[in-house]
Amino acid sequence: MLDTLVPTREDISHALTLDGFIGFLIMIVVVLWIYMPGYLANTFAMIWGRIPPKYGYGPWPIDFGKNAWDGKRILGDGKTWNGLIGACFSSGFLAVLMHAVAKGNTKDIPFIDIIAGVSEKAWFWVGNEWITSFIVGFILGFICLLGDATGSFFKRRKGLIREGKQTSRAPLLDTLPFAIALFMFGGLFMGNSIIKWSDVDLVYSPHGVPRVILAGFLLLLTTPFLHRAFNIFGYKMGWKDVDY
């Protein structure tokens, strides 16, 4: 079964081989699709941060309301256990859905199977494609939220806190840490899978840079705008108290 599930390197190379500007744009969509469980983790955390309190449960701050050595909250009330756990599980189930939609697909882009290229040697392979898909999504969601919490930690050390209608005045620390953490983790630790671009024979740009890395870099530049759009949507839906 694994032999039919896992595509060859040639399959993956073919899926990522496109010429011209349109191909580059499609590559951006491919990267966004593959990392979608991570990119949506903050939105999931936003939703799960609101649902339990509506029914009298929580919220439960990750830092337990404790202060750091500087007398300021470690993370603040915006980072909760209900948001973290709910988001990680939601990202996991999203990855399962993505696998169901694109199962085994490596040629019809941009909706490539999220576990394309995963073999039994991968540290996150558990012997079942569906559970492995869930684990991949769960991990991407967790890494996203870890990066986001890291940004919050440093913001609070600098006094750039966000309270009520007051913005943190640090839009890049609000948006970039989770995206950087996602791409770095995917590139370094996700094994022989399509998420790890260094294991794939990619088409290179005229400057010798793998096109998928260029696509990831462009996504980093646009992440603040995507994050802002998701926050406005969450505010309109009543999931957030503020639109940032």
Order of alpha helices (4+ residues) and beta strands (2+ residues): alpha-alpha-alpha-alpha-alpha-alpha-alpha-alpha-alpha-alpha
